[in-house]
C-alpha cells in the first residue's frame, strides 16, 4: 500500500477536496451545500490523504484565523484506519512551520474522544453549527 499526503491551496486541491467533503458533510450528515463551502477555503491550506491512488480524506487549516483546523473528512470506506489522525498531524505540522503555538477547531460533539486522544481540550459549552452540536477545542503545539 502506498500512502501520501498532499498539501496545497484550494486552487490546487479544490477539485479533490470538494467531492470528499460533499460526500461526508452534505450527503451523510445533511449539511446544506451552500454552507459547506465558505470564503475560508481560498485562504486556507488544504491536505489530502491519498492511498493507492485514491483520495480518501481531507482537512484544512486557516492560518489567518490563528490556526483554525476544519473540514476534516474521511470517506466512509476508509474510516477506522487512523487516516483522520494522519491528516490532523499534517495540519499541525503546517501550523508548526508557520510558528503557531496552538491550533483550534470546532469538534462535532460525537467525535470529541477522537480529538481528545490527539491532545485537544474542550474550551467552553457546546453550540450548534450547521444543525450539528459542536464544541470549541484547542491544542498547544
Secondary structure, DSSP 8 states (H G I E B T S, - for coil): --EEEEEE-HHHHHHHHHHHHIIIIIIIT---HHHHS-TTGGGSEEEEEEETTEEEEEEEEEGGGTSEEEEEEE-GGG-SSSHHHHHHHHHHHHHHHTT-SEEEEEEEGGGHHHHHHTT-EE-S--EEETTEEEEEEEEE-
